[in-house]
């Protein structure tokens, strides 16, 4: 889209197929090869632009809530791939953790971003808050930066100040 790359990953097995997978994302060798190839192409096309990557489950030990379960069966391999591309913005969900009270944006070698939930927001104790909170992210893309800000829909308010990541410097 307008010379920006959006890559979507998806778990290929779930607990109903393999009980060992539980709620985690299983990424096949074929999908990981496809992903490596697409990241290389996107990076070659314009090394200064962000590459937006999406997967339902977060990588373990990245964002608030990501240490509650494995998240991605092949988490070490996926992290090694992502670490090669500092312009990746890796969006995940699954945890439902509150954008305002937990760490949901973290600069690693790549940028990890959790999206909270429009329904049943959870707290840092990994339990539903029981509130009417409904949260999501708004991402503004500019030629030299992106700005990410949380939005609380039930109260119709912005959450905190935007997180800004500059590119091409």
C-alpha positions as CSV (number, residue, x, y, z in Angstrom):
1,X,0.0,0.0,0.0
2,X,1.6,3.3,-1.2
3,X,5.0,1.5,-1.2
4,X,4.6,0.3,2.4
5,X,4.8,-3.4,3.1
6,X,2.2,-5.2,5.2
7,X,3.0,-8.8,6.1
8,X,0.6,-11.1,7.9
9,X,1.6,-14.3,9.7
10,X,-0.9,-16.8,11.0
11,X,-0.8,-19.8,13.3
12,X,-1.2,-23.0,11.3
13,X,-2.1,-25.3,14.1
14,X,-4.1,-24.8,17.3
15,X,-4.9,-26.9,20.4
16,X,-7.7,-28.7,18.5
17,X,-5.2,-30.0,16.0
18,X,-2.3,-30.5,18.5
19,X,-2.9,-30.2,22.2
20,X,0.8,-29.3,22.7
21,X,0.4,-26.1,20.7
22,X,-2.2,-24.8,23.2
23,X,-3.1,-21.1,22.5
24,X,0.3,-20.5,20.8
25,X,0.9,-19.8,17.1
26,X,2.6,-22.6,15.2
27,X,4.5,-21.3,12.2
28,X,5.5,-23.9,9.6
29,X,9.0,-24.0,8.0
30,X,7.2,-23.0,4.7
31,X,5.6,-19.9,6.3
32,X,8.9,-18.9,7.9
33,X,10.7,-19.2,4.6
34,X,8.0,-17.2,2.9
35,X,8.3,-14.6,5.6
36,X,12.1,-14.3,5.3
37,X,11.8,-13.9,1.5
38,X,9.1,-11.2,1.9
39,X,11.1,-9.3,4.5
40,X,14.2,-9.3,2.3
41,X,12.2,-8.0,-0.6
42,X,10.5,-5.3,1.5
43,X,13.9,-4.2,2.9
44,X,15.5,-4.1,-0.5
45,X,12.6,-2.0,-1.9
46,X,13.2,0.8,0.6
47,X,15.4,0.3,3.6
48,X,14.2,3.5,5.3
49,X,10.5,2.7,5.4
50,X,8.8,0.7,8.2
51,X,7.7,-2.8,7.4
52,X,4.4,-3.6,9.2
53,X,4.1,-7.2,10.4
54,X,1.1,-8.7,12.1
55,X,0.6,-11.9,14.1
56,X,-2.2,-12.6,16.6
57,X,0.1,-13.9,19.4
58,X,3.1,-11.9,20.7
59,X,6.6,-13.1,21.0
60,X,7.4,-14.4,24.5
61,X,9.1,-11.8,26.8
62,X,8.5,-8.8,24.7
63,X,5.4,-6.9,25.9
64,X,3.4,-6.8,29.0
65,X,1.4,-10.1,29.1
66,X,3.8,-11.9,26.7
67,X,5.4,-13.9,29.5
68,X,2.2,-15.7,30.5
69,X,2.5,-18.3,27.8
70,X,4.9,-19.2,24.9
71,X,3.0,-17.2,22.3
72,X,4.8,-18.5,19.3
73,X,6.0,-22.1,19.2
74,X,8.9,-21.1,16.9
75,X,9.6,-17.9,18.9
76,X,13.4,-18.2,18.8
77,X,13.5,-18.6,15.0
78,X,10.9,-15.8,14.5
79,X,12.8,-13.4,16.8
80,X,16.1,-14.2,14.9
81,X,14.4,-13.3,11.7
82,X,12.8,-10.1,13.0
83,X,16.1,-9.0,14.6
84,X,17.6,-8.7,11.1
85,X,15.1,-5.9,10.2
86,X,15.2,-2.9,12.6
87,X,12.4,-1.2,10.5
88,X,9.9,-3.9,11.4
89,X,6.9,-2.8,13.4
90,X,5.5,-6.1,14.8
91,X,1.8,-5.8,15.8
92,X,0.3,-8.5,18.0
93,X,-2.8,-9.0,20.1
94,X,-3.9,-12.0,22.1
95,X,-3.1,-10.7,25.6
96,X,-5.9,-8.0,25.8
97,X,-3.6,-6.1,28.1
98,X,-4.5,-2.5,28.9
99,X,-2.7,0.1,26.7
100,X,-2.7,2.7,29.4
101,X,-1.5,0.7,32.4
102,X,0.8,-2.0,30.9
103,X,3.8,-1.9,28.6
104,X,2.4,-2.5,25.1
105,X,5.0,-0.7,22.9
106,X,8.7,-1.7,23.3
107,X,11.7,-0.9,21.2
108,X,13.7,-4.1,20.7
109,X,15.9,-4.5,17.7
110,X,12.5,-4.2,16.0
111,X,9.5,-2.4,17.4
112,X,7.0,-4.7,19.3
113,X,3.4,-3.3,19.7
114,X,0.5,-4.9,21.5
115,X,-3.0,-3.9,20.4
116,X,-5.1,-4.5,23.6
117,X,-8.7,-5.3,22.9
118,X,-12.0,-3.7,21.9
119,X,-13.6,-6.1,24.3
120,X,-12.6,-7.4,27.7
121,X,-9.4,-5.4,28.5
122,X,-7.1,-7.2,30.9
123,X,-4.8,-5.8,33.7
124,X,-1.2,-6.6,34.6
125,X,-2.4,-9.5,36.9
126,X,-3.5,-11.2,33.6
127,X,-7.2,-11.0,34.5
128,X,-10.1,-9.2,33.0
129,X,-10.6,-5.7,34.4
130,X,-14.4,-6.1,34.4
131,X,-14.7,-2.6,33.0
132,X,-16.4,-1.4,29.8
133,X,-13.0,-0.5,28.4
134,X,-12.6,-0.8,24.7
135,X,-9.1,0.0,23.3
136,X,-7.3,0.0,20.0
137,X,-4.4,1.7,18.3
138,X,-4.2,4.5,15.7
139,X,-1.1,4.4,13.6
140,X,-0.2,7.5,11.5
141,X,2.4,7.0,8.9
142,X,4.5,10.0,7.7
143,X,7.5,10.1,5.2
144,X,10.0,10.1,8.1
145,X,8.2,8.6,11.1
146,X,5.3,6.7,12.4
147,X,3.2,7.7,15.4
148,X,1.2,5.2,17.4
149,X,-1.4,6.2,20.0
150,X,-3.9,4.3,22.0
151,X,-7.6,5.1,21.9
152,X,-10.2,4.3,24.5
153,X,-13.5,4.0,22.7
154,X,-15.9,3.8,25.6
155,X,-14.7,7.1,27.0
156,X,-13.8,8.6,23.6
157,X,-10.4,9.7,24.7
158,X,-6.8,9.3,23.6
159,X,-4.4,7.4,25.9
160,X,-1.2,9.2,26.7
161,X,1.0,10.8,24.1
162,X,1.8,9.2,20.8
163,X,4.8,6.9,20.5
164,X,6.9,8.2,17.6
165,X,9.5,6.2,15.7
166,X,11.6,8.0,13.1
167,X,13.0,6.4,10.0
168,X,15.7,7.3,7.5
169,X,18.0,9.1,9.9
